[in-house]
């Protein structure tokens, strides 16, 4: 396909399912403790000041390692598809109301959205529907460009997603309307 034919390409349902399946598989490899911590994030009292919610952060490097292992044999097009999903998901929560909870500089907000994404579909969808589920100052730098970095390492170039959007902070005009 030419760049013109793939401009503004959205992830398919199959690409999204594969993305979320890989995220969940990476967490499952880590055992019951991080599973319990992730469940606790979705049942917590958001009004309470509870630093224990950040216990999941101790598992993030291991999660990324497992995700990398699961993707070890993926082709360039497969990594590009996963990067397109990442890009879209980050773009969709690139919103002022989400930033009000996560906070951070442009880079910090990208890392915060990466944190939301890495915690799985259920957490992501909760934050997308109600940003107060996000963790203030919860950051994961490695997630925002995870699949793009794998693609670049293996194939010597960044993937071309053809989405026509950016995952960078403050680039979703709908999410920042009125600001």
C-alpha positions as CSV (number, residue, x, y, z in Angstrom):
1,X,0.0,0.0,0.0
2,X,1.1,3.5,-0.7
3,X,1.3,6.2,2.0
4,X,-1.8,7.8,0.5
5,X,-3.8,4.5,0.8
6,X,-2.8,4.0,4.4
7,X,-3.2,7.6,5.6
8,X,-5.4,7.9,8.7
9,X,-5.5,4.1,9.1
10,X,-7.2,2.9,12.2
11,X,-6.3,-0.3,14.1
12,X,-8.5,-3.2,13.2
13,X,-10.4,-5.2,15.8
14,X,-8.0,-8.0,15.3
15,X,-4.9,-5.8,15.9
16,X,-6.5,-4.4,19.1
17,X,-7.3,-7.9,20.3
18,X,-3.8,-9.0,19.7
19,X,-2.4,-6.0,21.5
20,X,-4.5,-6.5,24.6
21,X,-3.8,-10.3,24.5
22,X,-0.1,-9.6,24.5
23,X,-0.4,-7.1,27.4
24,X,-2.4,-9.6,29.4
25,X,-0.1,-12.5,28.6
26,X,2.9,-10.5,29.8
27,X,1.2,-9.8,33.1
28,X,0.1,-13.4,33.5
29,X,3.7,-14.6,33.2
30,X,4.5,-12.5,36.3
31,X,2.1,-14.5,38.6
32,X,-0.6,-13.7,41.1
33,X,0.9,-10.8,43.0
34,X,0.8,-8.2,40.2
35,X,-2.6,-9.6,39.1
36,X,-3.9,-8.8,42.6
37,X,-2.3,-5.4,42.5
38,X,-3.9,-4.6,39.2
39,X,-7.4,-5.8,40.4
40,X,-6.9,-3.6,43.5
41,X,-6.4,-0.5,41.3
42,X,-9.9,-1.0,39.9
43,X,-11.6,-1.5,43.3
44,X,-9.8,1.1,45.3
45,X,-11.4,4.1,47.0
46,X,-10.2,6.9,44.7
47,X,-10.9,9.5,47.4
48,X,-8.5,7.8,49.9
49,X,-4.9,8.8,50.0
50,X,-3.3,5.4,49.6
51,X,0.3,5.1,48.4
52,X,-0.1,1.3,48.2
53,X,-1.6,1.8,44.7
54,X,1.9,2.5,43.5
55,X,3.1,-1.0,44.4
56,X,2.4,-2.1,40.8
57,X,5.2,0.2,39.7
58,X,7.7,-2.3,41.1
59,X,6.5,-4.8,38.4
60,X,6.6,-2.5,35.4
61,X,10.1,-3.3,34.2
62,X,9.4,-7.1,34.5
63,X,6.2,-6.5,32.6
64,X,8.1,-4.8,29.7
65,X,10.6,-7.6,29.7
66,X,7.9,-10.2,29.4
67,X,6.2,-8.2,26.7
68,X,9.5,-8.0,24.8
69,X,9.9,-11.8,25.0
70,X,6.4,-12.4,23.7
71,X,7.2,-10.2,20.7
72,X,10.6,-11.6,20.0
73,X,9.6,-13.3,16.8
74,X,7.1,-10.8,15.4
75,X,7.6,-9.5,11.9
76,X,7.9,-5.8,10.9
77,X,4.3,-5.6,9.8
78,X,3.1,-7.2,13.1
79,X,5.1,-4.7,15.2
80,X,3.8,-1.9,13.1
81,X,0.3,-3.0,13.7
82,X,0.9,-3.1,17.5
83,X,2.5,0.3,17.4
84,X,-0.5,1.6,15.5
85,X,-2.7,0.4,18.4
86,X,-0.4,1.9,21.0
87,X,-0.4,5.2,19.1
88,X,-4.2,5.3,18.8
89,X,-4.8,4.3,22.5
90,X,-2.4,7.0,23.7
91,X,-4.0,9.5,21.4
92,X,-7.5,8.7,22.6
93,X,-6.6,9.5,26.2
94,X,-4.6,12.6,25.2
95,X,-7.1,14.8,26.9
96,X,-7.2,17.7,29.3
97,X,-9.4,15.9,31.8
98,X,-6.9,12.9,31.8
99,X,-4.0,15.4,32.2
100,X,-5.7,17.0,35.2
101,X,-5.4,13.7,37.0
102,X,-2.0,12.4,35.7
103,X,-0.3,15.8,35.4
104,X,3.2,16.1,34.2
105,X,5.1,17.9,31.4
106,X,4.5,16.9,27.8
107,X,6.9,13.9,28.2
108,X,5.6,13.1,31.7
109,X,2.0,13.1,30.4
110,X,3.1,10.7,27.6
111,X,4.7,8.4,30.2
112,X,1.6,8.7,32.4
113,X,-0.6,7.6,29.5
114,X,1.8,4.8,28.8
115,X,1.3,3.7,32.5
116,X,-2.4,3.6,31.9
117,X,-2.0,1.6,28.7
118,X,0.4,-0.9,30.3
119,X,-2.0,-1.7,33.1
120,X,-4.3,-3.5,30.7
121,X,-7.5,-3.0,28.8
122,X,-9.8,-3.0,31.9
123,X,-7.8,-0.2,33.6
124,X,-7.4,1.7,30.3
125,X,-11.1,1.6,29.6
126,X,-11.9,2.7,33.2
127,X,-9.6,5.7,32.8
128,X,-10.9,6.5,29.4
129,X,-14.5,6.6,30.8
130,X,-13.5,8.4,34.0
131,X,-10.0,9.9,34.3
132,X,-10.2,9.8,38.1
133,X,-9.2,6.1,37.9
134,X,-5.7,7.1,36.7
135,X,-2.9,7.3,39.1
136,X,-1.4,10.8,39.6
137,X,2.3,10.6,38.8
138,X,2.0,7.0,37.6
139,X,4.6,6.9,34.8
140,X,6.0,4.3,32.4
141,X,8.4,5.8,29.9
142,X,9.0,2.6,28.1
143,X,5.5,1.9,26.9
144,X,4.7,4.8,24.6
145,X,7.2,3.7,21.9
146,X,7.7,0.1,23.0
147,X,6.7,-1.5,19.7
148,X,8.3,1.3,17.6
149,X,11.6,0.7,19.5
150,X,11.5,-3.0,18.9
151,X,10.8,-2.4,15.2
152,X,13.7,0.0,14.9
153,X,16.1,-2.4,16.8
154,X,15.2,-5.3,14.5
155,X,14.7,-3.6,11.2
156,X,16.7,-0.4,11.4
157,X,13.8,2.0,10.9
158,X,10.8,3.3,12.7
159,X,7.5,1.8,11.7
160,X,5.2,3.8,9.5
161,X,1.8,3.3,11.0
162,X,-0.1,5.4,8.4
163,X,-2.5,6.6,11.2
164,X,-2.1,10.3,10.5
165,X,-2.0,11.0,14.3
166,X,0.7,11.5,17.0
167,X,0.9,9.8,20.4
168,X,2.8,12.9,21.7
169,X,1.0,15.0,24.4
170,X,-1.5,17.7,23.5
171,X,-1.9,16.6,19.9
172,X,-5.5,15.4,20.1
173,X,-7.5,18.5,19.2
174,X,-10.7,17.0,20.5
175,X,-9.2,16.1,23.8
176,X,-7.9,19.6,24.3
177,X,-10.8,21.6,22.9
178,X,-11.5,24.7,24.9
179,X,-8.0,24.8,26.4
